[in-house]
């Protein structure tokens, strides 16, 4: 099989819920990194792109009916470029890149654009149709995250724990205390702050221009979610799942908006379009875990992809684990034999500080890992995520 290479990657800043990017439609948001890739890679014949694969978890509002295709058209890639949208919830963006790489490795494509998007600020409320004539029963669900239109059989067999509830379950089952979680969250904020001040994160970002009714357009060019804090402040935050719980707003990821995209190409496409390969996609893996402890998913997913490649966690120069919650991040690290404060794990902060736009996050992890490998001259990077309803996804890339 041929190799698949990540050649260029870019993302928008990550906005807070109801924040700087809340005015941008999800399809317009998805088009921004696509447009940036097109501008940065003028040697590419964009009509020759074999496919565009976009991850998105919601798809209930402006992101409905194949946001990948909508974004491709809005970005000016042309009518000939096909596109699809994949949904593996939190793992959607990573799944999109994995699918692209596998198509190239199988010889069925040479040039694919992959990424992810989520506008959680603009997620709508949804209401089902009446089941009987003149029905007065109406159920309305917020699609920002979580369950809706629950199947009663599924509920009776597996429960419908919310994401924070699953984080509490993980903390209890794997003995993750509140102090360790707050310390982990503090490190994430500190690392993100350093990465922002040093312009490390700026290297990943394309600005978002938002027209205003009056005056100049607003330019958003920095991640909005990081915030200054300390252990004392974190310790004072009250648990919001249960009174004696350990999950707080300070040790959980945010509800956010953002988009990311990358060029995935074969060796032939690299030469044909004068692209610069930055990382080779080595392998990916997905696993299932009990839904009530979905946060442990990255551990068995990482073990599966490492077994598939014949590598070990010690071979990894960079590890990017999505920080859905500090509890599940710590449970994952300990299961993999890694220190809570390992320097090469999320060295520029993670989702607790940066935010977690569901469909975007997996692509963001891979983008960040690629950039970090280049900057540190490391060889391998492991990216891993937990996924709602009980899954895990992971992949390994190698610096070129």
WOVEN-V153762 format. One record per residue. N is the residue number from 1. SS is DSSP state (H for helix, E for strand, L for the rest). PSI is psi as a letter, one per 20 degrees, with the letter a starting at -180 (NA if undefined). D_FIRST is the distance of its C-alpha to the first C-alpha in whole Angstrom. Layout:
((N SS PSI D_FIRST) (N SS PSI D_FIRST))
This chain:
((1 L q 0) (2 L r 4) (3 L q 7) (4 E p 9) (5 E p 13) (6 E o 16) (7 E h 18) (8 E q 22) (9 E q 24) (10 E q 27) (11 E r 29) (12 L r 33) (13 L r 36) (14 L p 36) (15 E q 39) (16 E r 42) (17 L p 43) (18 L j 45) (19 L b 45) (20 L h 44) (21 L j 41) (22 L h 43) (23 L i 44) (24 L p 41) (25 L q 39) (26 H g 36) (27 H h 34) (28 H h 36) (29 H g 35) (30 H h 31) (31 H h 31) (32 H g 32) (33 H h 29) (34 H g 28) (35 H h 30) (36 H g 30) (37 H g 27) (38 H g 28) (39 H h 30) (40 H i 29) (41 L m 26) (42 L i 28) (43 L i 26) (44 L p 23) (45 L n 24) (46 H h 24) (47 H i 25) (48 H i 21) (49 L p 20) (50 L h 18) (51 E q 19) (52 E p 21) (53 E o 21) (54 E p 24) (55 E p 25) (56 L p 29) (57 L h 31) (58 L f 34) (59 L k 34) (60 L i 38) (61 L c 39) (62 L i 38) (63 L j 35) (64 L r 35) (65 L l 33) (66 L m 30) (67 H h 30) (68 H g 27) (69 H g 28) (70 H g 32) (71 H h 30) (72 H g 28) (73 H g 31) (74 H h 34) (75 L i 32) (76 L k 32) (77 L i 28) (78 L q 30) (79 L h 30) (80 L i 27) (81 L o 24) (82 L r 24) (83 E q 24) (84 E r 24) (85 E p 25) (86 E q 24) (87 L o 27) (88 L l 26) (89 H c 29) (90 H h 29) (91 H j 25) (92 H g 25) (93 H h 24) (94 H h 21) (95 H h 20) (96 H g 19) (97 H h 17) (98 H g 15) (99 H g 15) (100 H g 14) (101 H g 11) (102 H h 10) (103 H h 10) (104 H g 9) (105 H h 5) (106 L i 6) (107 L j 7) (108 L i 11) (109 L q 12) (110 L h 12) (111 E o 15) (112 E q 17) (113 E p 20) (114 E q 20) (115 E b 23) (116 E q 26) (117 E q 30) (118 E p 33) (119 E n 37) (120 L h 38) (121 L h 42) (122 L j 42) (123 L p 40) (124 L r 43) (125 E q 45) (126 E q 45) (127 E p 47) (128 L r 47) (129 L q 48) (130 L p 52) (131 L i 52) (132 L q 55) (133 L p 58) (134 L k 59) (135 L p 57) (136 L j 59) (137 L p 56) (138 L p 53) (139 L p 50) (140 E p 49) (141 E q 46) (142 E p 44) (143 L j 41) (144 L g 40) (145 L r 39) (146 L a 39) (147 L q 40) (148 L q 42) (149 L l 43) (150 L p 42) (151 L p 42) (152 H h 45) (153 H g 43) (154 H g 40) (155 H g 43) (156 H h 45) (157 H h 42) (158 H i 40) (159 L r 42) (160 L l 42) (161 L p 42) (162 L r 41) (163 H g 39) (164 H h 42) (165 H h 43) (166 H h 40) (167 H h 40) (168 H g 43) (169 H g 42) (170 H g 39) (171 H g 42) (172 H g 44) (173 H h 42) (174 L j 41) (175 L l 44) (176 L o 43) (177 L r 46) (178 H g 47) (179 H g 48) (180 H h 44) (181 H g 43) (182 H h 45) (183 H g 44) (184 H g 41) (185 H h 41) (186 H g 44) (187 H h 41) (188 H g 38) (189 H g 41) (190 H g 42) (191 H g 39) (192 H g 38) (193 H g 41) (194 H g 41) (195 H h 37) (196 H g 39) (197 H h 42) (198 L i 40) (199 L j 38) (200 L g 35) (201 H h 34) (202 H h 35) (203 H h 32) (204 H i 30) (205 E p 33) (206 L p 34) (207 L q 37) (208 E p 38) (209 E p 41) (210 E o 44) (211 L q 47) (212 L q 50) (213 L h 53) (214 L q 55) (215 L a 54) (216 L q 51) (217 L q 48) (218 E p 46) (219 E p 44) (220 E o 41) (221 L j 39) (222 L q 39) (223 L p 38) (224 L i 41) (225 L h 41) (226 L q 42) (227 L q 45) (228 L p 48) (229 L r 49) (230 L r 50) (231 H h 50) (232 H g 54) (233 H g 53) (234 H h 50) (235 H h 52) (236 H i 54) (237 L p 52) (238 L q 53) (239 L q 50) (240 L i 50) (241 L g 48) (242 L q 51) (243 L g 54) (244 L k 53) (245 L a 50) (246 L i 47) (247 L p 45) (248 L r 47) (249 L h 46) (250 L h 45) (251 L k 43) (252 E q 41) (253 L r 38) (254 L r 39) (255 L o 39) (256 E r 38) (257 E q 37) (258 E r 34) (259 E q 30) (260 E q 27) (261 E q 24) (262 E q 21) (263 E p 19) (264 E p 15) (265 E q 13) (266 E r 10) (267 H h 11) (268 H g 13) (269 H h 15) (270 H g 16) (271 H g 17) (272 H h 19) (273 L j 20) (274 L l 21) (275 L r 20) (276 L o 20) (277 L p 17) (278 L h 19) (279 E q 17) (280 E p 13) (281 E o 12) (282 E g 12) (283 E r 12) (284 E r 15) (285 E q 18) (286 E q 21) (287 E r 24) (288 E q 27) (289 L r 31) (290 L p 34) (291 H h 35) (292 H i 38) (293 H l 36) (294 H h 33) (295 H i 34) (296 H i 32) (297 H h 29) (298 H h 27) (299 H g 28) (300 H h 26) (301 H g 23) (302 H g 23) (303 H h 23) (304 H g 21) (305 H h 18) (306 H h 19) (307 H h 19) (308 H h 16) (309 H i 15) (310 L j 18) (311 L r 19) (312 L r 23) (313 H h 25) (314 H i 27) (315 H i 23) (316 E p 24) (317 E h 25) (318 E p 26) (319 E p 26) (320 E o 27) (321 E p 28) (322 L p 30) (323 L m 34) (324 L g 35) (325 E q 38) (326 H h 39) (327 H g 39) (328 H h 36) (329 H g 34) (330 H h 36) (331 H h 36) (332 H g 32) (333 H g 33) (334 H h 35) (335 H h 33) (336 L j 30) (337 L k 33) (338 L q 33) (339 L q 36) (340 L h 38) (341 L k 38) (342 L p 35) (343 L h 35) (344 L j 31) (345 E o 31) (346 L l 31) (347 L i 33) (348 L k 34) (349 L r 35) (350 L b 34) (351 H h 34) (352 H h 38) (353 H g 39) (354 H h 36) (355 L r 36) (356 L m 34) (357 L o 33) (358 H f 31) (359 H h 29) (360 H h 28) (361 H g 28) (362 H g 25) (363 H h 23) (364 H g 26) (365 H g 25) (366 H h 22) (367 H g 24) (368 H g 26) (369 H g 24) (370 H g 22) (371 H g 25) (372 H h 27) (373 H g 24) (374 H g 25) (375 H h 29) (376 H i 29) (377 L k 26) (378 L r 25) (379 L g 21) (380 E q 20) (381 E q 21) (382 E p 22) (383 E p 23) (384 E q 24) (385 E q 27) (386 E r 29) (387 E p 29) (388 L q 33) (389 L j 33) (390 L m 32) (391 E r 28) (392 E q 26) (393 E q 23) (394 E q 21) (395 E r 18) (396 E p 17) (397 E q 16) (398 E p 16) (399 E q 19) (400 L NA 18))
